[in-house]
Amino acid sequence: MKIGTIDLGDKPVMLAPMEDVTDSSFRLICKEQGADMVYSEFVSADALIRNIAATTRKLTINPSERPTVIQIYGREVEPMVEAAKIVEAAKPDILDINFGCPVKKVAGKGAGAGMLRDIPKMLEITSAVVKAVNIPVTVKTRLGWDCNNIIIKDLAERLQDCGIQALTVHGRTRSQMYTGSADWNAIAAIKENPRFTIPLIGNGDITTPRLAAEAFDKYGVDGVMVGRASIGAPWIFKEIKSFLTAGIETTPPMREKFSLLRRQIRESIDRIDEYRGILHIRRHLAASPLFKGISHFRDTRIEMLRADTYEELDRVLLKIEERIITEE
């Protein structure tokens, strides 16, 4: 699969853009674990133009994490064009436009998935951004606004005609948010259109290596994107790539998994500070499958998520790690 001149190989697996998750440190770890391409957190066009420090920091790219995609969102043409030019100067490999974020503070204001209620504006923004930059532009969106407006099959071709070089589709509507199941048949239907020729990346509920393989083999997508299943479990990319390339279901040793979590904690602290760095990483700890199914874990979980120093958190993690290894 190629996007512009970027060759991602056969059956590429990508890290989805996720706010407060896909910072440069996490992207690099996922890349090392086998992700073929990684996406930044959402970057607000308006905040970027205003030079908000927290937003401009999202443009930082570690050369080792490439190919890297920076994703922007907004609701007006001119700010999106200006933001696209700022992003291009940061030298990502690809610029992605977010037409899929369903959260109220984004979609409710007409940006992200809110654009699914204003297709002419969506297409106008897409065309303008494509013309404004010299790097490949892609789009990530959803099936439609709600179940009565599944418009993705027609929309995909219209976005292609704007000049984008790949399309990612999350198999839910905006009204579904993240509930229910992703509709991969609706994603697959895009490929039924012979005029649709750019790469199609499927997104939604890719939580295991077998589901990733099914996305390629049954639904015919060119690439798959892993989102929530990677939070607290960046090794999922290693598991998926092993299955796709060799048909082997394998997982890293438990100590390696804990080592990756500790690295995330340390790098989060180094990037911000100890208190806020640990606050940032709690989302990964809370979601990590490492801690699922441990009996009588409630008190230890509370202790882990309340720790506010690295020393305290590391002590709790060591206790959990030794317990899991002992019980294996």
Secondary structure in CASP SS format (residue, H / E / C, confidence):
PFRMAT SS
TARGET T0000
AUTHOR 0000-0000-0000
METHOD secondary structure of the structure
MODEL  1
M C 1.00
K E 1.00
I E 1.00
G C 1.00
T C 1.00
I E 1.00
D E 1.00
L C 1.00
G C 1.00
D C 1.00
K C 1.00
P C 1.00
V E 1.00
M E 1.00
L E 1.00
A C 1.00
P C 1.00
M C 1.00
E C 1.00
D C 1.00
V C 1.00
T C 1.00
D C 1.00
S H 1.00
S H 1.00
F H 1.00
R H 1.00
L H 1.00
I H 1.00
C H 1.00
K H 1.00
E H 1.00
Q C 1.00
G C 1.00
A C 1.00
D C 1.00
M E 1.00
V E 1.00
Y E 1.00
S E 1.00
E E 1.00
F E 1.00
V E 1.00
S E 1.00
A H 1.00
D H 1.00
A H 1.00
L H 1.00
I H 1.00
R C 1.00
N C 1.00
I C 1.00
A H 1.00
A H 1.00
T H 1.00
T H 1.00
R H 1.00
K H 1.00
L H 1.00
T C 1.00
I C 1.00
N C 1.00
P H 1.00
S H 1.00
E H 1.00
R C 1.00
P C 1.00
T E 1.00
V E 1.00
I E 1.00
Q E 1.00
I E 1.00
Y E 1.00
G C 1.00
R C 1.00
E C 1.00
V H 1.00
E H 1.00
P H 1.00
M H 1.00
V H 1.00
E H 1.00
A H 1.00
A H 1.00
K H 1.00
I H 1.00
V H 1.00
E H 1.00
A H 1.00
A C 1.00
K C 1.00
P C 1.00
D C 1.00
I E 1.00
L E 1.00
D E 1.00
I E 1.00
N E 1.00
F E 1.00
G C 1.00
C C 1.00
P C 1.00
V C 1.00
K H 1.00
K H 1.00
V H 1.00
A H 1.00
G C 1.00
K C 1.00
G C 1.00
A C 1.00
G H 1.00
A H 1.00
G H 1.00
M H 1.00
L H 1.00
R H 1.00
D C 1.00
I H 1.00
P H 1.00
K H 1.00
M H 1.00
L H 1.00
E H 1.00
I H 1.00
T H 1.00
S H 1.00
A H 1.00
V H 1.00
V H 1.00
K H 1.00
A H 1.00
V C 1.00
N C 1.00
I C 1.00
P C 1.00
V E 1.00
T E 1.00
V E 1.00
K E 1.00
T E 1.00
R E 1.00
L C 1.00
G E 1.00
W C 1.00
D C 1.00
C C 1.00
N C 1.00
N C 1.00
I E 1.00
I C 1.00
I H 1.00
K H 1.00
D H 1.00
L H 1.00
A H 1.00
E H 1.00
R H 1.00
L H 1.00
Q H 1.00
D H 1.00
C C 1.00
G C 1.00
I C 1.00
Q C 1.00
A C 1.00
L E 1.00
T E 1.00
V E 1.00
H E 1.00
G C 1.00
R C 1.00
T C 1.00
R C 1.00
S C 1.00
Q C 1.00
M C 1.00
Y C 1.00
T C 1.00
G C 1.00
S C 1.00
A C 1.00
D C 1.00
W H 1.00
N H 1.00
A H 1.00
I H 1.00
A H 1.00
A H 1.00
I H 1.00
K H 1.00
E H 1.00
N C 1.00
P C 1.00
R C 1.00
F C 1.00
T C 1.00
I C 1.00
P C 1.00
L E 1.00
I E 1.00
G E 1.00
N E 1.00
G C 1.00
D C 1.00
I C 1.00
T C 1.00
T C 1.00
P H 1.00
R H 1.00
L H 1.00
A H 1.00
A H 1.00
E H 1.00
A H 1.00
F H 1.00
D H 1.00
K C 1.00
Y C 1.00
G C 1.00
V C 1.00
D C 1.00
G E 1.00
V E 1.00
M E 1.00
V E 1.00
G C 1.00
R H 1.00
A H 1.00
S H 1.00
I C 1.00
G C 1.00
A C 1.00
P C 1.00
W C 1.00
I H 1.00
F H 1.00
K H 1.00
E H 1.00
I H 1.00
K H 1.00
S H 1.00
F H 1.00
L H 1.00
T H 1.00
A H 1.00
G C 1.00
I C 1.00
E C 1.00
T C 1.00
T C 1.00
P C 1.00
P C 1.00
M H 1.00
R H 1.00
E H 1.00
K H 1.00
F H 1.00
S H 1.00
L H 1.00
L H 1.00
R H 1.00
R H 1.00
Q H 1.00
I H 1.00
R H 1.00
E H 1.00
S H 1.00
I H 1.00
D H 1.00
R H 1.00
I C 1.00
D C 1.00
E H 1.00
Y H 1.00
R H 1.00
G H 1.00
I H 1.00
L H 1.00
H H 1.00
I H 1.00
R H 1.00
R H 1.00
H H 1.00
L H 1.00
A H 1.00
A H 1.00
S C 1.00
P H 1.00
L H 1.00
F H 1.00
K C 1.00
G C 1.00
I C 1.00
S C 1.00
H C 1.00
F C 1.00
R H 1.00
D H 1.00
T H 1.00
R H 1.00
I H 1.00
E H 1.00
M H 1.00
L H 1.00
R H 1.00
A C 1.00
D C 1.00
T C 1.00
Y H 1.00
E H 1.00
E H 1.00
L H 1.00
D H 1.00
R H 1.00
V H 1.00
L H 1.00
L H 1.00
K H 1.00
I H 1.00
E H 1.00
E H 1.00
R H 1.00
I H 1.00
I H 1.00
T H 1.00
E H 1.00
E C 1.00
END
